[in-house]
Amino acid sequence: MSFVGRTRELAILHKHLDRIQRGSRLDRGTAMMIRGRRRVGKSRLAGEFVRRAGLPFVHFQASRNSPPAEDLHHLRDTIAASTLPNAARAQDLDPTTLSAAFQILALTLPDDAPSIVVIDELPWLLEGFPGGAGELQRAWDMELSRKPVLLLLLGSDLSMMESLTHHDQPFHGRATEMVLRALNPHDVAELTGTSGVDAFDAHLVTGGQPLVAESWEPGMTLDDFLRAELEDSTTPLVVNGQRILESEFSETSLSRRVLTAIGGRGERTFTSVQHAAANIEAIPSTSLTRTLGMLRERRVVAFDEPLSMKRAAKDRRYRIADPALRFWLAFVEPHLGEIDAGRGDIAHTRIVDGYSAWRGRAIEPVVREAVWRLTPTSPWPGAKAVGNWWPRNNNPEIDLVGADDRPASTIYFVGTIKWRTGRPITSREAAQLVADAASVPGAPPDVATVGVCPAGMADGAPLDVIWTADDLLQAWQ
């Protein structure tokens, strides 16, 4: 299957490689840290970049919990088998320290031509060597950076990858950082051969994970895809969420219970999450606050607050931020037992019954991101923040609020999301939006009104702008 998406990321990598080839840097080499959650496509991005570059390279894949001596010999053997012009020099060398292994790498890199080095899952390599980050820093400063090399350091442990570049860490200031996220809806549409609402369904269900999206064959409907993926417990849709969670959170941890409460049961407030995540004993508020903060730092959970001219931290709502886990926690994890027992048909029926209601809420953050991306070319280019608004009693709820900041000084527009294909936004719904807008703190009486609906807008509905599903897909082009 052809490589799809990642146009921006590939362009960035080629830009750095071009600088190395032109010799326009004081340091001949360039290091890049590429971090992203497991199975998001870091290795495939690096592999595609290397293929297109057509230069000598080495791609080393570290193993988790591997004995340090084994890692060193694996690194040596990978270098010796690479396309680096001096690779044969590594064959008879026996590194006993990480520094020695990096010296072997430096020995094999050409001095007069560019090359590429990929170290995949860097945190797994460094965890076996106390002070390993310092050894990497010394190797880079003393030898590797003096070569015309592009060093790509990949990692799924987001917190460790971020910490490696903190100001108090050895590698601070030595690498450019790139965060690799899930495929966006436009890329998923291209990969799955879908459009409009079907493309957003494909994005919601696959989570933008390349391995899962590749299982969606062109011409498949959502129902076709679900039936095929739920047939057994080894399909990408079933396995993907398990692998992500297993790599970061213990199955019995409070974090997993909190994620199940938010993603699996749909709880959104602090109190409801606290009750739903409780096991035998109640969860102290301090423990839950700490856990939610950690999940937010890891970009698994998002904290949403009403967007207006007033702060409303007490009205905070929680949701799953990682697109790879939204659908999995809601529909796959609760039915793993049936899937393992070969009764994917039961899981399929339950998913179909609940999908429409779930989609109505799950699509909202995706729509808000799309609208935010479209605002520079809209009548309100000053709308730097796009969110939603609700009062303590949740009545009324405004799906879209476009403002200059959080909290807002200027509110440019309010809007409604009606994610349906059979009926456009009606005049009555538009009038209700106008009436509800008066409740938003700071919204002017003549605030603009917008709508998002795959079916468009009925004649006579007084909205200033309407976006369809196909319009939203263009936001990621």
C-alpha atoms as one frame of an Amber mdcrd trajectory, in Angstrom:
protein
   0.000   0.000   0.000   1.320   3.460  -0.907   2.406   5.904   1.778  -0.354
   8.447   2.508  -0.213  11.733   4.392   2.556  13.196   6.529   3.243  15.810
   3.836   4.165  18.466   6.386   6.414  16.162   8.395   8.243  14.883   5.320
   8.783  18.450   4.136  10.334  19.375   7.488  12.681  16.404   7.387  13.736
  17.196   3.827  14.345  20.826   4.789  16.790  19.792   7.493  18.465  17.328
   5.161  18.819  20.044   2.520  20.624  22.284   5.013  23.062  19.483   5.744
  23.649  18.907   2.039  24.252  22.618   1.472  26.596  22.838   4.463  24.789
  25.920   5.770  25.166  25.058   9.482  28.087  25.594  11.827  27.550  22.050
  13.092  27.594  19.768  10.060  25.048  17.410  11.589  21.449  17.908  12.726
  19.530  15.964  15.379  15.750  15.657  15.497  13.586  14.204  18.272  10.392
  12.641  16.891   7.916  11.595  19.560   4.462  10.136  19.291   2.296   7.510
  20.891   2.851   3.870  19.919   1.589   2.713  16.520   1.093   6.255  15.257
   3.560   5.720  12.401   6.941   7.084  13.553   8.946   4.186  12.129   7.032
   4.282   8.857   7.593   8.016   8.533  11.326   7.556   9.070  11.402   4.641
   6.649   9.549   6.563   3.939  11.821   9.573   4.405  14.934   7.399   4.121
  13.541   5.731   1.000  12.845   9.067  -0.690  16.191  10.555   0.345  18.145
   7.699  -1.265  21.193   8.252   0.974  23.326   5.857   3.024  21.549   5.125
   6.304  21.256   2.926   9.358  17.973   2.250  11.175  18.381   0.756  14.633
  15.332  -0.541  16.525  15.823  -0.806  20.303  14.088  -3.542  22.305  12.256
  -2.964  25.555  13.815  -4.534  28.684  16.613  -6.029  26.606  19.907  -6.740
  28.468  22.319  -3.815  27.930  25.039  -6.021  26.427  22.518  -7.407  23.947
  21.481  -3.873  22.938  25.099  -2.907  22.330  25.772  -5.907  20.106  22.485
  -5.409  18.273  23.418  -1.785  17.596  26.872  -2.874  16.368  25.399  -5.551
  14.106  22.813  -3.143  12.700  25.540  -0.638  11.848  27.647  -3.350  10.228
  24.719  -4.478   8.046  23.709  -0.929   7.034  24.291   0.943   3.780  26.787
   3.311   5.391  29.938   3.290   3.215  32.208   2.398   6.138  29.850  -0.160
   7.700  32.412  -2.978   7.457  34.535  -1.253  10.089  31.983  -2.192  12.753
  32.069  -5.960  12.200  34.987  -6.898  14.445  34.450  -4.298  17.181  33.036
  -5.229  20.583  31.406  -2.246  22.383  31.095  -2.633  26.144  29.582   0.804
  26.831  27.017   2.970  25.104  29.716   5.553  24.405  31.776   2.885  22.640
  28.771   1.941  20.492  28.273   5.582  19.497  31.981   5.774  18.639  31.512
   2.825  16.286  28.620   4.694  14.688  30.778   7.798  14.241  33.543   5.670
  12.730  31.223   4.379  10.010  29.649   7.699   9.042  31.091   9.345   5.920
  32.942  12.641   6.330  32.345  13.973   2.831  28.717  13.049   2.093  25.398
  13.218   3.950  23.894  10.189   5.663  20.905   9.376   7.881  20.857   7.629
  11.265  17.566   6.472  12.834  17.515   5.324  16.452  14.032   3.927  17.003
  12.608   3.840  20.555  15.469   5.803  22.044  14.011   5.650  25.593  14.192
   1.848  25.510  17.869   2.034  24.588  18.767   4.621  27.217  16.870   2.991
  30.077  19.462   0.191  30.267  22.360   2.588  30.757  22.509   4.897  33.804
  23.621   8.260  32.474  22.814   7.174  28.926  21.475  10.607  27.979  24.813
  12.104  28.976  26.669   9.557  26.844  24.462  10.453  23.873  25.162  14.132
  24.456  28.941  13.619  24.578  28.903  11.451  21.473  26.870  14.069  19.626
  29.001  17.020  20.714  32.389  15.382  20.203  31.865  13.247  17.110  28.459
  12.785  15.513  27.555  16.468  15.033  30.835  16.974  13.170  29.642  14.649
  10.433  27.105  15.628   7.730  24.452  13.405   9.311  20.761  13.733  10.061
  20.187  11.920  13.367  16.538  10.959  13.937  15.734   9.970  17.517  12.304
   8.313  17.775  10.378   7.486  20.931   6.925   6.463  22.162   7.546   7.303
  25.823   6.262  10.862  25.502   7.281  12.031  28.975  10.843  10.710  28.647
  11.250  12.095  25.138  10.114  15.498  26.371  12.380  15.321  29.423  15.454
  14.618  27.267  15.284  18.162  25.909  14.484  19.958  29.181  16.860  22.732
  30.194  18.395  20.618  32.977  19.076  17.592  30.753  22.273  16.846  28.783
  20.667  16.949  25.322  18.951  20.307  25.894  19.214  22.632  22.893  20.782
  20.017  20.647  17.745  18.680  18.800  14.755  19.986  16.902  11.520  18.460
  18.176   8.669  17.013  16.147   5.436  15.608  17.565   3.795  12.970  15.375
   0.063  12.736  15.890  -2.631  10.539  14.397  -3.511  10.875  10.726  -5.934
  13.720  10.201  -9.402  13.203   8.677  -8.237  14.245   5.210  -5.406  11.707
   5.228  -7.747   9.004   6.520 -10.190   9.864   3.720  -7.442   9.389   1.152
  -6.241   6.151   2.726  -9.714   4.604   3.018 -11.208   5.964  -0.189 -14.013
   7.738   1.662 -15.450  11.249   1.593 -17.853  13.466   3.497 -19.467  11.948
   6.572 -18.003   8.523   5.718 -14.497   9.977   5.960 -15.182  11.340   9.434
 -16.677   7.994  10.470 -13.491   6.316   9.259 -11.419   8.796  11.250 -13.442
   8.353  14.431 -13.364   4.547  14.285  -9.732   4.079  13.187  -8.470   6.908
  15.376  -6.207   8.019  12.550  -3.904   5.056  13.254  -2.185   3.993  10.008
  -2.279   0.241  10.705  -5.992   0.352  11.525  -6.917   2.658   8.633  -5.073
   0.435   6.151  -7.499  -2.372   7.017 -10.342  -0.228   5.656 -10.321  -1.344
   2.046 -11.623   1.036  -0.628 -15.333   0.499  -1.162 -15.968  -0.672   2.393
 -18.794   0.846   4.378 -18.486   1.446   8.102 -20.552  -1.681   8.693 -18.292
  -3.743   6.397 -15.209  -2.554   8.249 -16.608  -3.260  11.707 -17.753  -6.762
  10.765 -14.333  -7.606   9.330 -12.355  -6.177  12.247 -14.469  -7.771  14.964
 -14.149 -11.273  13.549 -11.223 -12.135  15.818  -9.033 -10.643  18.539  -5.927
 -10.136  16.393  -7.193  -7.488  13.979  -5.627  -3.998  14.135  -8.811  -2.361
  15.454  -8.953  -4.751  18.419  -5.223  -4.867  19.165  -4.296  -1.211  18.680
  -5.846   0.240  21.831  -4.533  -2.632  23.954  -0.975  -2.053  22.773  -1.133
   1.677  23.430  -2.477   1.285  26.956  -0.201  -1.641  27.866   2.842   0.418
  26.954   1.930   3.275  29.293  -0.522   2.207  31.992  -0.871  -0.822  34.228
  -4.179  -2.612  33.756  -4.977  -2.290  37.475  -3.845   1.321  37.840  -6.059
   4.252  38.743  -5.177   5.733  35.356  -6.834   2.838  33.557  -9.939   3.108
  35.699 -10.160   6.827  35.037  -9.774   6.272  31.294 -12.519   3.659  31.350
 -14.791   6.029  33.279 -14.280   8.851  30.790 -13.940   6.933  27.547 -15.923
   3.786  28.262 -18.759   5.148  30.357 -18.869   8.688  29.016 -18.428  10.423
  32.375 -17.418  14.059  31.959 -17.416  15.802  35.341 -14.960  15.409  38.226
 -17.559  13.952  40.567 -18.988  11.488  38.063 -15.486  10.311  37.073 -14.611
   9.930  40.754 -17.643   7.737  41.385 -17.300   5.680  38.196 -13.587   4.995
  38.696 -13.974   3.937  42.341 -13.314   0.282  42.970 -13.780  -1.066  46.495
 -12.809   2.176  48.192 -13.601   5.773  47.282 -10.935   7.691  45.373  -9.529
  10.712  47.265  -9.960  13.939  45.344  -6.228  14.633  45.511  -5.426  11.265
  43.895  -7.922  11.825  41.108  -6.670  15.375  40.517  -3.097  14.098  40.265
  -4.087  11.280  37.910  -6.115  13.558  35.651  -3.196  15.984  35.520  -0.827
  13.203  34.490  -3.225  11.986  31.797  -3.504  15.518  30.498   0.286  15.898
  30.381   0.459  12.702  28.346  -2.247  14.075  26.026  -4.605  11.172  26.678
  -7.291  13.247  28.419  -8.360  16.809  27.575  -9.790  19.396  29.966 -12.511
  21.515  28.363 -13.796  24.753  29.903 -16.608  26.986  28.630 -15.249  29.602
  26.220 -16.507  33.110  26.884 -15.331  36.333  28.528 -15.515  34.667  31.945
 -13.369  31.883  33.319 -15.371  28.893  34.525 -12.881  26.321  35.832 -15.545
  24.790  38.088 -17.567  23.864  35.011 -14.685  21.856  33.525 -15.482  18.743
  31.495 -13.195  15.822  30.642 -12.908  13.815  27.430 -10.502  11.402  25.750
  -8.029  13.466  23.744  -6.167  10.640  22.015  -8.168   9.765  18.873  -6.759
   6.221  18.910  -8.505   5.552  22.224 -11.854   7.325  21.837 -13.648   4.598
  19.917 -11.615   1.749  21.430 -12.465   2.625  25.026 -16.119   3.218  24.198
 -16.814   0.166  22.057 -13.940  -2.310  21.771 -12.687  -2.682  25.343 -16.178
  -3.409  26.786 -16.600  -6.250  24.280 -13.173  -7.892  24.328 -14.687 -10.938
  26.012 -17.158 -11.547  23.181 -14.491 -10.902  20.535 -12.046 -13.319  22.201
 -14.825 -15.913  22.311 -15.414 -15.562  18.579 -18.675 -13.672  19.042 -17.753
 -10.501  17.251 -21.309 -10.440  15.956 -22.534  -9.596  19.468 -20.007  -6.766
  19.750 -21.017  -5.554  16.292 -24.700  -5.378  17.198 -24.011  -3.420  20.385
 -21.692  -1.021  18.587 -24.261  -0.344  15.867 -26.926   0.305  18.506 -24.827
   2.881  20.357 -22.690   4.395  17.634 -24.986   7.173  16.454 -25.411   8.692
  19.926 -21.691   8.354  20.666 -20.719   9.923  17.343 -22.791  13.020  18.046
 -20.545  13.857  20.999 -17.273  12.414  19.672 -17.360  14.425  16.448 -17.555
  17.778  18.245 -13.827  18.268  19.086 -12.944  17.180  15.546 -15.366  19.748
  14.119 -14.014  22.465  16.409 -10.467  21.793  15.256 -11.580  21.948  11.629
 -13.395  25.253  12.162 -10.339  26.642  13.957  -8.200  25.684  10.951 -10.669
  27.349   8.586 -10.958  30.645  10.473  -7.916  32.360   8.856  -9.804  32.390
   5.540 -13.214  33.034   7.122 -14.828  36.426   7.861 -13.241  36.160  11.341
  -9.471  35.660  10.913  -8.951  36.996  14.436 -10.652  33.945  15.959  -7.591
  32.275  17.482  -9.680  30.064  19.799 -12.639  27.863  18.893 -14.464  26.087
  21.702 -17.928  25.665  23.131 -19.920  27.071  26.035 -22.284  25.723  28.685
 -23.585  26.946  32.047 -23.550  24.971  35.286 -26.928  23.360  34.484 -25.870
  22.596  30.864 -28.819  24.531  29.438 -28.308  25.935  26.873 -25.210  24.394
  25.312 -23.503  26.275  22.495 -21.528  23.911  20.255 -19.206  26.496  18.712
 -17.733  29.734  20.048 -15.086  31.624  18.109 -13.034  34.115  20.127  -9.724
  35.925  20.172  -8.380  34.125  23.258  -9.183  32.120  26.405 -10.844  33.820
  28.214 -12.137  35.967  25.400 -11.892  39.689  24.912 -13.885  39.474  21.686
 -16.396  36.834  20.661 -16.711  36.668  16.889 -19.283  33.931  16.330 -21.402
  31.239  17.937 -22.568  28.108  16.188 -24.445  24.842  16.187 -23.348  21.362
  15.092 -26.029  19.126  13.604 -24.132  16.043  12.440 -26.747  14.449  10.197
 -27.172  13.737   6.528 -30.920  13.495   6.149 -32.006  16.970   7.211 -30.370
  20.404   6.913 -30.266  22.981   9.691 -33.733  24.490   9.878 -34.847  28.071
  10.389 -36.178  27.097  13.797 -32.807  25.667  14.866 -31.042  28.790  13.625
 -33.450  30.996  15.564 -32.854  28.922  18.694 -29.107  29.463  18.302 -29.635
  33.223  18.125 -31.737  33.118  21.270 -29.257  30.918  23.153 -26.310  33.124
  22.154 -27.592  35.806  24.541 -26.570  33.527  27.424 -22.882  33.465  26.458
 -21.002  35.984  28.658 -19.595  38.714  26.450 -21.354  37.752  23.217 -22.583
  40.938  21.498 -26.263  41.194  20.500 -25.312  41.010  16.812 -22.819  38.165
  17.153 -22.409  36.175  13.941 -23.966  32.723  13.757 -22.529  29.674  11.993
 -23.575  26.084  11.481 -21.967  22.731  10.742 -24.193  20.139   9.092 -23.375
  17.546   6.418 -26.829  18.194   4.923 -26.239  21.944   4.746 -28.767  24.635
   5.633 -32.422  24.960   4.712 -33.615  27.947   2.723 -34.365  30.862   4.992
 -32.156  29.737   7.888 -30.428  32.987   8.934 -26.865  31.723   9.493 -23.842
  33.712   8.334 -21.749  30.660   7.377 -22.526  26.976   6.945 -19.904  24.229
   6.665 -20.599  20.709   5.388 -18.514  17.609   6.053 -16.680  18.043   2.748
 -15.930  21.674   3.645 -14.386  20.552   6.934 -12.139  17.992   5.220 -10.457
  20.851   3.359  -9.237  22.240   6.673  -6.390  19.703   6.692  -5.223  20.253
   3.131
